Amino acid sequence: MFSLIFLGTLFVFPRAIKAQLVSVSGYVKNYITDKPVENAAVYEAHSGIGTITNSDGYYRLWLKKGEQELKISNAGFEDSAPTFLTASDTIVSVNLKPRSFSEGSTIAGNKHRANVARREAKHMLARKNKKKKDDSYNGFLVHNID
């Protein structure tokens, strides 16, 4: 009898706990190239629950319903911190802007390569901005799934 009650609690309680959580998932992409950002850290600011993105830039977290603040970061990119409300499963896709190179920076010990990379990044950003009619950039898109 005890074993039946114990087995029943193993199946009932996890479902009850999971019912209080919602899925927050999405993609992290490079704002300039629109390519996935792999190994970006994605975590909820207050609880510390987090993960990293896979090779497709995809992540998924299970969080409590309510107001959430994600912190998303990766080396070489500006951090993003979208705040949003979750009542159901939610998709939050983020575009991270690459950090601009400082004038004296070097890449792998080669100043010439740093200058070339800096010029290419500026050129790509200028092309991306020409394509966009709206100059406002918030860096993320939230979509609640009902």
C-alpha positions in Angstrom: 0.0 0.0 0.0 2.8 2.4 0.9 4.5 1.7 -2.4 1.4 2.6 -4.3 1.1 5.9 -2.5 4.8 6.7 -3.0 4.5 5.9 -6.7 1.4 8.1 -7.0 3.3 11.1 -5.4 6.2 10.6 -7.9 3.8 11.1 -10.8 1.4 13.7 -9.4 3.8 16.3 -7.8 6.2 16.8 -10.7 3.2 17.6 -12.9 1.8 20.0 -10.3 5.1 21.8 -10.0 5.6 21.9 -13.8 2.1 23.4 -14.2 3.3 26.5 -12.3 6.3 27.0 -14.6 6.3 28.4 -18.2 8.7 27.8 -21.0 10.8 30.8 -22.0 12.7 30.0 -25.2 14.1 31.7 -28.3 17.1 32.4 -30.4 20.1 34.7 -29.9 21.5 36.1 -33.2 24.2 38.5 -34.3 22.5 41.8 -35.0 24.8 42.6 -38.0 25.1 39.2 -39.7 21.9 37.6 -38.5 23.8 34.4 -37.7 23.2 32.4 -34.5 25.3 33.2 -31.5 26.6 30.0 -29.9 27.4 29.6 -26.2 25.7 32.9 -25.2 24.8 32.9 -21.5 21.1 33.3 -20.9 19.8 33.5 -17.3 17.0 35.0 -15.3 18.4 37.9 -13.3 16.7 37.3 -9.9 16.6 33.5 -9.6 19.9 32.8 -11.4 18.3 30.0 -13.5 20.1 29.9 -16.8 21.6 28.0 -19.7 23.7 28.6 -22.8 22.6 28.7 -26.4 23.3 25.8 -28.7 25.0 25.9 -32.1 21.7 27.3 -33.6 21.6 30.1 -31.0 18.6 28.4 -29.4 17.8 28.3 -25.6 15.0 27.2 -23.3 14.4 28.0 -19.6 11.6 26.9 -17.3 10.6 29.9 -15.2 7.8 31.0 -12.8 4.9 33.0 -14.2 5.2 36.8 -13.8 7.7 39.5 -14.5 11.0 38.2 -15.8 14.3 39.9 -16.6 16.7 37.9 -18.7 20.4 38.7 -18.9 22.0 37.6 -22.2 25.7 38.0 -22.8 28.6 36.6 -24.9 32.2 37.7 -25.4 32.5 40.3 -28.1 28.9 41.4 -27.9 27.0 44.1 -25.9 24.8 42.6 -23.2 21.1 42.6 -23.4 18.5 42.6 -20.6 14.9 42.3 -21.8 12.2 42.6 -19.2 8.8 41.0 -19.9 5.7 39.4 -18.3 5.0 35.7 -18.7 1.6 34.2 -18.2 2.1 31.3 -20.7 4.9 29.9 -22.7 6.9 32.8 -24.2 9.4 33.2 -27.0 12.1 35.8 -26.5 14.4 36.2 -29.5 17.4 38.6 -29.1 19.8 40.3 -31.5 23.1 41.1 -29.9 25.2 43.9 -31.2 28.9 43.2 -31.6 31.1 45.5 -29.5 32.9 48.0 -31.5 36.6 47.7 -31.6 38.6 50.4 -29.9 41.3 52.1 -32.1 44.2 50.5 -30.2 42.8 47.0 -30.0 44.6 44.0 -31.4 43.3 40.7 -32.5 45.5 37.7 -32.0 48.5 40.0 -31.7 48.1 41.4 -35.2 47.3 45.1 -35.4 46.7 45.0 -39.1 44.1 42.3 -38.7 42.4 44.4 -36.0 42.2 47.4 -38.4 40.7 45.2 -41.1 38.2 43.6 -38.7 37.3 47.1 -37.4 36.7 48.5 -41.0 34.6 45.4 -41.9 32.5 45.6 -38.8 31.8 49.4 -39.4 30.9 48.6 -43.1 28.5 45.8 -42.2 26.8 47.9 -39.5 26.4 50.8 -42.0 24.8 48.4 -44.5 22.5 46.9 -41.9 21.4 50.4 -40.7 20.6 51.4 -44.3 18.3 48.5 -44.7 16.4 49.4 -41.6 13.8 52.2 -41.9 13.3 52.4 -38.2 16.4 53.6 -36.3 15.1 52.5 -32.9 16.7 49.3 -31.7 15.5 47.4 -28.6 17.4 44.2 -29.4 14.6 41.7 -28.6 11.2 40.4 -29.6 8.8 38.9 -27.1 5.9 36.6 -28.2 3.5 35.0 -25.8 2.1 31.6 -26.8 -1.5 31.0 -25.8 
